[in-house]
């Protein structure tokens, strides 16, 4: 018995020692956790239960010069269904009413939704897609449907929201407005156009809010205030005029379709300021339709052809090596340099004509002789004129992807004996349409070359943050004497030269036609095609706008390909549509005349906007632009979905106005 007691005592001691050792280990571990690794574990716990969430800043809008909305951000909703969330009796009670309601909005039969919802329930699908790309109005409507109105935990509704960028005027000028987004394949931010170039102004700064994790994976704010408040992006006011943009877009589109051309561009620029009032870049798809994909006017550098002859004329007159009256023999339309022939488009040439007449008729032989004879001993002098016009380097626009000009210089590897004569009629050099336009615009602007601009100012509501004033590239491209002669010759091109088909005795225009062979050295004649162009300004006596039109690869089998026939009509249509009542009318509008209907509409709007309102007005049926202006004057933020007149508003009429509240308008 004593032996058994002894064994029991040993066991008790052994257990006691083990417990003591474990207690020591626990104390050591707790001490280690509390004091040695305490900071690490406290930080880890905080990371898992407390987190900073990003509050996206509202992106600024892009407006046209006339106040039209070109780009805006609107909420886009996706609704899904957690089929396990509702109780069985709740699901059975509401599945048919929910299906009936969904059928009225989503254009599918009720039976379809009943079948799919039950199938999701059977498969225990916790993320079944109901609908995506919903507007705010559609989202609110569906959220109030049977079952979904019970909320996320009882009704199973899952709502996901994202902000999407919309262009209310559609595809017009889409490439110039551009985009700024994350490439899903690489995760890298990419963009084009105004959206990308001015993203630092448009995007604003995201805020942060601290939230704590609670039951069922939900997070709630720890404080009533944000850690960092979001700062909304500024609005960008572009130079684009929607009226002129619409004219230019459709004039170019019609000509591309008529000539089955590959692609083309048109730019209309305000002479004094350099503000681009319209720009359209259209390329042909496989199905024959045209859409904006590349900003050809800025990015496409190519041999310009005869529009480059303006450089010849200015250089010759400035250096006084010849005058407009100097006579040249066209040699039956063919002259040779180093075994290579320069030909006139008119078979047999033009006989003996003056330099001015040679320019008006776009005679290659005359212009090449005038340049070669006077600069062959010092070709650098001619090339320096090109450089003085800034044609040897990019314009330095805000947009990325500007085409690289090519201007050879004596001593370069590419320079040869034919370089100088070929440059004289627009070959061996490469410039963008925008560069050519800048040169022609300088003549219209009395010799002052200005940089083309697409944005006039940055605004925060009604406050100007930054203004983009006119930038002068070259204050004097030529002397007043040269300018006077060049203007007269450019006007004669339309009156009695290659563009005489465009002439109207009631409306003056000036410019130069161009027809260039492209890819003539690649794949033989099969790879070659024509680029037709016209650059000029209007009205010729007091220029208000300059314009360039370039059409690549017109169908030569169907129609001709000369600049006067392909590009010229686009120029004329734009000029006359801007300044006349109708395309078929040649009389200039009385721009200072009063329009009673317009005055009455303005007076009505002014009276409404001047009222001191303390309630949300009824906006239904009001034009979208008027509604936006009215709401912004009341201190509200506005988001727009669609275009046209107001169909629905997210805040009902009669609701008291609270400053900085966002109201969503659905237009139709």
C-alpha positions in Angstrom: 0.0 0.0 0.0 2.9 2.3 0.9 4.5 1.5 -2.5 1.3 2.5 -4.4 1.1 5.8 -2.4 4.7 6.5 -3.3 4.0 5.9 -7.1 1.0 8.2 -6.9 3.1 10.9 -5.2 5.6 10.7 -8.0 2.9 11.1 -10.6 1.5 14.1 -8.8 4.9 15.7 -8.6 5.5 14.9 -12.3 2.1 16.5 -13.3 2.8 19.5 -11.0 6.2 20.0 -12.6 4.7 19.7 -16.1 2.0 22.2 -15.2 4.6 24.5 -13.7 6.7 24.4 -16.8 3.7 25.0 -19.1 2.7 28.0 -16.9 6.2 29.4 -17.2 6.1 28.9 -21.0 2.7 30.6 -21.2 4.0 33.5 -19.1 7.1 33.8 -21.3 4.9 33.6 -24.5 2.5 36.2 -23.2 5.3 38.4 -22.1 6.9 38.0 -25.6 3.6 38.8 -27.3 2.9 41.8 -25.1 6.3 43.4 -24.9 8.6 42.0 -27.6 6.3 41.4 -30.5 3.5 43.6 -29.2 3.8 46.3 -31.8 3.8 43.8 -34.7 0.6 42.0 -33.5 -1.2 45.2 -32.7 -0.4 46.5 -36.2 -1.5 43.2 -37.7 -4.8 43.3 -35.8 -5.4 46.8 -36.8 -4.8 46.0 -40.5 -7.3 43.2 -40.4 -10.0 45.1 -38.6 -9.3 48.7 -39.5 -8.6 49.9 -43.1 -8.4 53.0 -45.1 -10.9 53.0 -48.0 -10.4 55.3 -51.0 -13.1 57.8 -51.7 -12.9 58.5 -55.5 -12.9 62.1 -56.5 -15.5 63.3 -59.0 -13.8 63.7 -62.4 -14.3 67.1 -64.0 -16.3 67.6 -67.2 -15.2 68.7 -70.6 -17.2 71.4 -72.2 -17.2 72.9 -75.7 -16.6 76.6 -76.3 -20.3 77.2 -76.6 -21.1 75.4 -73.3 -22.1 72.0 -74.6 -21.1 69.0 -72.6 -18.5 66.9 -74.4 -17.5 64.4 -71.7 -18.9 63.7 -68.2 -18.8 61.0 -65.6 -22.0 59.2 -64.6 -22.7 56.3 -62.2 -23.1 52.9 -63.8 -24.8 50.1 -61.8 -24.6 46.3 -61.8 -27.1 44.3 -59.8 -26.5 40.7 -58.6 -28.4 38.3 -56.4 -27.3 36.3 -53.4 -29.7 33.3 -53.8 -28.8 31.9 -50.3 -29.6 35.1 -48.4 -33.5 35.1 -48.4 -35.3 32.5 -46.2 -37.2 29.9 -48.1 -40.7 31.3 -47.3 -39.5 34.8 -48.2 -38.1 33.6 -51.5 -41.2 31.7 -52.5 -43.4 34.6 -51.5 -41.6 37.1 -53.7 -40.0 35.2 -56.6 -42.9 35.7 -58.9 -43.6 39.4 -58.1 -39.9 40.0 -58.5 -39.8 38.2 -61.9 -42.8 40.2 -63.1 -41.2 43.4 -62.1 -37.8 42.6 -63.7 -39.6 41.7 -66.9 -41.0 45.3 -67.2 -37.5 46.8 -67.1 -35.1 44.2 -68.6 -37.1 43.2 -71.7 -37.3 39.5 -70.9 -40.4 37.4 -69.9 -41.3 36.8 -66.3 -40.9 33.0 -66.8 -37.3 33.5 -67.8 -36.5 35.3 -64.5 -38.4 32.8 -62.4 -36.5 29.9 -64.0 -33.1 31.6 -63.5 -33.8 32.7 -60.0 -34.9 29.3 -58.9 -31.9 27.8 -60.6 -29.6 30.1 -58.8 -31.3 29.2 -55.5 -30.8 25.5 -56.2 -27.1 25.9 -57.1 -26.6 28.1 -54.1 -25.3 30.9 -56.3 -24.3 33.8 -54.2 -23.4 36.1 -57.1 -26.0 35.7 -59.8 -26.0 38.5 -62.4 -29.4 40.3 -62.8 -28.4 43.2 -64.9 -25.4 45.5 -65.7 -24.8 48.9 -67.2 -27.9 50.3 -65.5 -28.6 54.1 -65.1 -29.3 55.6 -61.7 -33.0 55.7 -62.5 -33.0 52.0 -63.5 -31.1 51.1 -60.4 -33.4 52.9 -58.0 -36.4 51.3 -59.7 -35.0 47.7 -59.4 -33.9 48.3 -55.9 -37.5 48.9 -54.9 -38.8 45.7 -56.5 -40.3 42.9 -54.3 -37.7 40.9 -52.4 -34.9 43.3 -53.3 -36.6 46.0 -51.3 -35.8 43.9 -48.2 -32.1 44.7 -48.6 -28.9 42.8 -48.9 -29.3 40.4 -45.9 -33.0 39.6 -46.3 -33.5 40.2 -50.0 -30.2 39.1 -51.4 -29.6 42.2 -53.6 -26.0 43.0 -54.3 -25.3 46.4 -55.9 -22.0 47.3 -57.5 -21.4 50.8 -58.7 -18.7 52.2 -61.0 -18.2 55.6 -62.7 -18.1 55.6 -66.5 -17.2 58.4 -68.9 -19.8 59.4 -71.4 -19.7 61.6 -74.5 -23.2 63.2 -74.8 -22.6 64.4 -78.4 -21.7 60.8 -79.5 -18.8 59.8 -81.7 -18.2 63.3 -83.1 -14.6 64.5 -82.1 -14.3 61.3 -80.0 -10.6 60.9 -80.8 -9.8 64.5 -79.8 -11.8 64.4 -76.6 -9.9 61.1 -75.9 -9.9 58.9 -72.9 -7.9 58.1 -69.7 -8.2 54.6 -68.3 -6.4 51.6 -66.9 -5.5 49.0 -69.5 -7.0 45.7 -68.1 -4.3 43.6 -69.7 -1.3 45.5 -68.2 -2.7 47.5 -65.4 -1.0 50.6 -66.8 -2.8 53.9 -67.2 -3.3 54.8 -70.8 -5.0 57.6 -72.7 -5.4 59.9 -75.6 -6.6 63.4 -76.4 -7.8 66.1 -74.0 -8.8 63.5 -71.3 -5.2 62.3 -71.2 -3.4 65.6 -71.8 -5.3 67.4 -69.0 -5.8 64.5 -66.6 -4.0 66.3 -63.8 -6.8 68.9 -63.9 -9.7 66.6 -64.6 -9.0 63.7 -62.2 -8.9 65.6 -58.9 -7.5 63.9 -55.8 -9.0 60.8 -54.1 -9.9 61.0 -50.4 -9.6 58.4 -47.6 -12.0 57.2 -45.0 -11.1 54.9 -42.1 -13.5 52.0 -41.6 -13.7 49.1 -39.1 -14.6 45.6 -39.9 -17.8 44.4 -38.3 -20.0 41.2 -38.6 -20.5 39.4 -41.9 -17.6 41.1 -43.6 -19.2 44.6 -43.5 -17.2 47.7 -42.8 -18.4 50.9 -41.1 -16.8 54.3 -40.8 -15.0 54.8 -37.5 -15.5 58.6 -37.5 -18.1 61.0 -39.0 -15.4 62.8 -40.9 -13.0 61.6 -43.6 -9.3 61.1 -43.0 -8.7 63.0 -46.3 -11.6 64.7 -48.1 -11.7 64.0 -51.9 -11.0 67.0 -54.1 -13.1 67.1 -57.2 -11.5 67.5 -60.6 -11.6 70.8 -62.5 -13.7 71.3 -65.6 -11.9 71.8 -68.9 -13.3 74.2 -71.4 -12.3 73.2 -74.9 -12.0 75.4 -77.9 -14.3 73.1 -79.9 -17.6 74.7 -81.2 -20.2 72.0 -81.5 -22.0 73.8 -84.4 -18.8 74.0 -86.5 -17.7 70.5 -85.4 -21.0 69.0 -86.6 -20.6 70.8 -90.0 -16.9 69.7 -90.4 -17.6 66.1 -89.4 -20.5 65.5 -91.8 -18.8 67.4 -94.7 -15.8 65.2 -94.4 -17.8 62.0 -93.9 -19.9 62.6 -97.0 -16.8 63.1 -99.2 -15.1 60.0 -97.8 -18.2 58.0 -98.5 -18.6 59.4 -102.0 -15.0 58.7 -102.9 -14.7 55.5 -100.9 -11.5 56.9 -99.4 -9.3 55.1 -96.8 -9.2 58.0 -94.3 -9.2 61.7 -93.9 -9.1 64.7 -91.6 -10.4 68.2 -91.4 -9.4 71.0 -89.0 -11.0 74.4 -88.6 -9.0 77.0 -86.6 -9.8 80.5 -85.4 -7.3 82.8 -87.2 -6.3 85.2 -84.5 -6.3 82.9 -81.5 -5.3 79.5 -82.9 -8.2 78.0 -81.1 -9.3 74.8 -82.9 -13.0 75.1 -83.4 -13.5 71.7 -85.1 -11.4 68.6 -85.8 -12.5 65.4 -87.4 -10.4 62.3 -88.1 -12.2 59.5 -89.8 -10.9 56.1 -90.9 -12.6 53.4 -92.9 -13.5 50.1 -91.2 -13.8 46.7 -93.0 -17.6 47.1 -93.4 -17.1 50.4 -95.1 -18.2 52.6 -92.2 -16.1 55.4 -90.9 -15.1 56.1 -87.3 -12.5 58.0 -85.3 -9.5 55.9 -84.4 -6.4 57.9 -85.1 -5.8 61.6 -84.8 -4.5 61.9 -88.4 -4.4 65.7 -88.3 -1.8 65.7 -85.5 -0.1 62.3 -85.8 0.2 61.6 -89.5 3.3 63.1 -91.0 3.5 62.7 -94.8 4.6 64.4 -98.0 2.1 67.3 -98.5 2.4 67.8 -102.2 1.4 71.1 -103.7 0.2 72.8 -100.5 3.9 73.0 -99.7 4.4 75.4 -102.6 3.4 78.3 -100.3 6.8 77.9 -98.7 8.4 78.4 -102.2 6.5 81.5 -102.9 7.2 83.2 -99.5 10.9 82.3 -99.6 11.3 83.6 -103.2 9.5 86.9 -102.5 11.3 87.4 -99.2 14.7 86.9 -100.7 13.7 89.0 -103.8 15.3 86.5 -106.1 12.2 86.7 -108.3 8.8 88.4 -108.3 5.2 87.3 -109.0 5.6 88.7 -112.5 8.8 86.7 -113.3 8.1 84.5 -116.3 9.1 80.8 -116.5 8.8 78.4 -119.4 7.0 75.2 -118.4 8.8 73.3 -121.2 5.8 71.4 -122.3 5.1 70.2 -118.8 8.4 68.3 -118.2 11.7 69.4 -116.7 14.5 67.0 -115.7 17.0 67.1 -112.8 19.7 64.4 -112.5 17.8 62.2 -114.9 14.5 62.4 -113.0 11.5 64.1 -114.5 9.2 66.7 -112.8 5.9 66.8 -114.6 2.8 69.1 -114.6 -0.6 67.5 -114.1 -1.7 69.3 -117.2 -0.4 67.4 -120.3 1.8 69.7 -122.4 2.3 72.2 -119.6 1.2 75.8 -119.5 3.7 77.5 -121.9 5.4 80.6 -120.6 3.7 81.9 -117.5 4.5 84.2 -114.5 5.5 82.8 -111.1 2.1 83.9 -109.7 0.2 82.2 -112.5 2.3 79.1 -112.1 1.4 79.0 -108.5 -2.3 79.5 -109.2 -2.2 76.6 -111.7 -0.1 74.6 -109.4 2.6 74.1 -112.1 5.3 71.8 -110.8 7.7 72.8 -113.5 7.4 76.5 -112.8 7.7 76.3 -109.0 10.6 73.8 -109.2 12.5 76.0 -111.7 11.9 79.1 -109.5 13.3 77.3 -106.4 16.2 75.4 -108.1 17.5 78.2 -110.2 17.7 80.6 -107.3 18.9 78.3 -104.5 20.9 75.5 -106.2 24.2 77.2 -105.2 23.0 77.7 -101.6 20.2 75.2 -100.8 20.6 75.8 -97.1 19.2 79.3 -97.6 15.9 77.7 -98.8 15.9 75.1 -96.1 16.4 77.8 -93.5 13.1 79.4 -94.6 11.4 76.1 -93.9 12.9 76.0 -90.5 11.9 79.6 -89.8 8.3 78.5 -90.2 8.8 75.8 -87.6 8.1 73.0 -90.1 11.2 71.1 -89.1 10.0 70.3 -85.6 6.7 69.4 -83.9 4.3 72.2 -82.9 4.5 71.3 -79.3 0.8 70.5 -78.7 -0.5 69.2 -75.4 -1.4 65.9 -77.0 1.1 63.0 -77.1 1.8 61.2 -80.4 2.4 64.3 -82.5 3.9 63.3 -85.9 7.6 63.8 -86.5 8.3 66.2 -89.4 11.1 65.4 -91.8 13.1 68.3 -93.5 16.4 67.2 -95.1 19.3 69.5 -95.0 22.5 69.7 -97.1 25.0 67.5 -95.5 22.5 64.9 -94.3 22.8 61.3 -95.5 19.4 61.6 -97.1 20.4 64.7 -99.1 21.0 64.3 -102.8 20.9 66.3 -106.0 17.1 65.9 -106.4 16.3 66.9 -102.8 16.0 70.7 -103.5 13.8 70.4 -106.7 11.7 67.7 -105.1 11.1 69.8 -102.0 9.9 72.6 -104.2 6.7 70.7 -105.1 6.1 69.0 -101.7 8.2 65.8 -101.8 11.2 64.7 -99.8 9.7 66.6 -96.9 7.1 65.3 -94.4 4.8 67.4 -92.2 1.5 66.9 -90.4 -1.8 68.6 -91.6 -1.8 70.7 -88.5 1.7 72.1 -89.3 0.5 73.0 -92.8 -2.6 74.6 -91.4 -0.5 76.7 -89.0 1.5 78.1 -91.9 -1.6 79.0 -93.9 -3.2 80.5 -90.8 -0.2 82.8 -90.4 -0.9 84.3 -93.8 -4.5 84.8 -92.8 -3.3 86.3 -89.5 -1.2 89.0 -91.1 2.1 87.1 -90.8 1.7 86.1 -87.1 2.0 82.3 -86.6 0.2 81.0 -83.6 0.2 77.6 -82.0 -3.0 75.6 -82.4 -4.8 75.1 -79.1 -7.6 72.8 -78.0 -8.3 74.1 -74.5 -9.1 77.7 -73.6 -9.3 77.5 -69.8 -9.6 75.3 -66.7 -12.5 76.1 -64.3 -13.7 75.2 -60.9 -17.4 75.8 -61.2 -17.6 79.5 -62.3 -14.0 80.3 -61.2 -11.2 80.3 -63.7 -8.2 78.3 -62.4 -6.0 78.6 -65.5 -6.4 80.4 -68.8 -4.6 79.4 -72.0 -3.9 82.5 -74.0 -2.8 82.7 -77.6 0.8 81.5 -78.0 2.8 83.1 -80.8 5.3 80.8 -82.5 6.6 83.3 -85.0 5.6 87.0 -84.8 6.5 87.7 -88.4 6.8 84.9 -91.0 7.3 87.5 -93.8 7.3 91.2 -94.7 4.1 93.1 -95.3 5.0 93.4 -98.9 5.4 89.7 -99.3 2.2 89.1 -97.3 0.2 91.3 -99.6 1.3 89.5 -102.7 0.9 86.0 -101.2 -2.7 86.8 -100.1 -3.6 88.0 -103.6 -2.2 84.9 -105.2 -4.0 82.6 -102.8 -7.2 84.3 -103.5 -6.6 84.0 -107.2 -6.2 80.2 -106.8 -9.9 80.1 -106.0 -10.9 82.8 -108.4 -9.1 81.6 -111.5 -6.7 78.8 -110.6 -6.9 75.1 -109.7 -9.7 75.7 -107.2 -11.9 77.8 -109.5 -14.8 75.3 -109.0 -15.0 76.6 -105.4 -15.3 80.3 -106.4 -18.4 82.3 -105.5 -18.7 86.0 -106.3 -20.7 86.5 -103.0 -18.3 84.7 -100.7 -14.5 85.1 -100.8 -12.2 82.2 -100.0 -8.4 81.8 -100.4 -6.2 78.7 -100.4 -4.2 76.1 -102.3 -5.0 72.7 -103.6 -2.7 69.7 -103.2 -2.4 66.3 -104.8 0.4 64.1 -103.5 1.5 60.6 -104.4 2.0 58.5 -101.3 4.1 55.3 -101.0 5.2 55.9 -104.6 8.5 54.2 -103.8 7.0 51.1 -102.1 5.7 48.0 -103.8 5.9 49.6 -107.2 2.8 51.3 -108.6 0.5 48.9 -106.6 1.6 50.4 -103.3 1.1 54.0 -104.4 -2.0 56.0 -103.8 -3.1 59.7 -103.8 -3.7 62.1 -100.9 -5.9 65.1 -101.9 -5.8 68.3 -99.8 -6.9 71.8 -99.6 -5.6 74.4 -97.2 -6.8 78.0 -96.9 -8.9 80.5 -95.0 -12.2 82.4 -95.3 -13.5 85.1 -95.8 -10.5 86.1 -97.9 -10.7 89.8 -97.2 -11.1 89.5 -93.4 -10.1 86.0 -92.5 -12.0 84.6 -89.5 -11.1 80.9 -89.9 -8.4 78.8 -91.5 -9.1 75.2 -92.6 -7.3 72.2 -93.9 -8.8 69.1 -95.5 -6.8 66.0 -96.3 -8.3 62.8 -97.9 -6.2 59.7 -98.3 -6.6 57.1 -101.0 -9.8 58.2 -102.8 -11.0 55.6 -105.3 -9.4 56.6 -108.5 -11.4 54.1 -110.5 -14.7 55.7 -109.5 -13.7 59.4 -109.4 -10.7 61.6 -109.9 -8.3 62.3 -107.1 -7.3 66.0 -107.4 -7.4 68.2 -104.3 -9.8 70.6 -106.0 -12.3 67.9 -106.6 -11.9 65.7 -103.5 -10.8 68.0 -100.6 -11.9 71.4 -102.0 -15.7 70.8 -101.8 -15.3 69.9 -98.1 -13.6 73.3 -97.5 -16.3 75.2 -99.4 -19.2 73.4 -97.6 -17.7 74.2 -94.2 -17.1 77.8 -95.0 -20.5 78.4 -96.5 -22.4 76.5 -93.8 -20.7 78.6 -91.1 -21.5 81.9 -92.7 -24.7 81.3 -94.7 -28.2 80.2 -94.0 -28.0 77.0 -96.2 -25.4 75.1 -98.2 -27.0 76.3 -101.5 -27.0 80.0 -100.4 -24.1 82.2 -101.2 -25.2 85.2 -99.1 -23.6 85.9 -95.8 -25.9 85.7 -92.8 -26.8 88.9 -91.0 -25.0 87.9 -87.8 -26.2 91.0 -85.9 -29.9 90.5 -86.7 -32.3 89.7 -83.8 -34.3 86.4 -83.9 -37.6 86.9 -82.0 -38.0 83.2 -81.0 -34.4 83.0 -79.7 -34.8 86.3 -77.8 -38.1 85.0 -76.2 -36.4 81.7 -75.2 -33.4 83.6 -73.7 -35.6 86.0 -71.8 -37.6 83.1 -70.3 -34.5 81.3 -69.2 -33.0 84.5 -67.7 -36.2 85.2 -65.7 -36.2 81.6 -64.4 -32.5 81.6 -63.5 -32.8 85.0 -61.7 -35.5 83.7 -59.3 -34.3 83.0 -55.8 -35.1 79.3 -55.5 -34.9 77.2 -52.4 -36.5 74.1 -53.9 -35.5 71.7 -56.7 -37.3 72.8 -59.8 -39.3 70.5 -62.1 -36.9 69.9 -65.0 -38.8 67.4 -67.0 -39.1 68.4 -70.7 -36.3 71.0 -70.3 -33.3 70.8 -72.7 -30.4 69.2 -71.0 -28.0 72.1 -71.4 -30.6 74.5 -69.9 -31.2 72.2 -67.0 -27.5 71.9 -66.2 -27.0 75.6 -66.3 -30.0 76.2 -64.0 -29.0 73.6 -61.4 -25.3 74.7 -61.3 -26.5 78.3 -60.7 -28.4 76.9 -57.7 -25.1 75.5 -56.3 -25.9 71.8 -57.2 -23.6 69.3 -58.8 -25.0 67.7 -62.0 -24.4 64.3 -63.5 -26.0 63.5 -66.9 -27.1 60.3 -68.5 -28.0 60.4 -72.2 -28.7 63.5 -74.4 -31.7 65.6 -75.3 -34.4 66.7 -73.0 -34.8 65.8 -69.3 -36.9 62.6 -68.8 -36.2 61.9 -65.1 -34.4 63.6 -62.2 -32.9 61.8 -59.2 -34.1 64.4 -56.7 -37.8 65.2 -57.0 -39.2 68.7 -57.7 -40.1 70.6 -54.5 -37.2 69.1 -52.4 -35.3 71.6 -50.4 -32.0 72.6 -51.9 -28.8 71.6 -50.1 -25.5 73.0 -51.3 -23.0 70.6 -53.1 -25.6 67.9 -53.5 -25.3 65.9 -56.7 -28.5 65.5 -58.9 -28.6 62.9 -61.7 -30.5 63.8 -64.9 -31.7 61.2 -67.4 -32.0 62.7 -70.8 -33.8 61.3 -73.9 
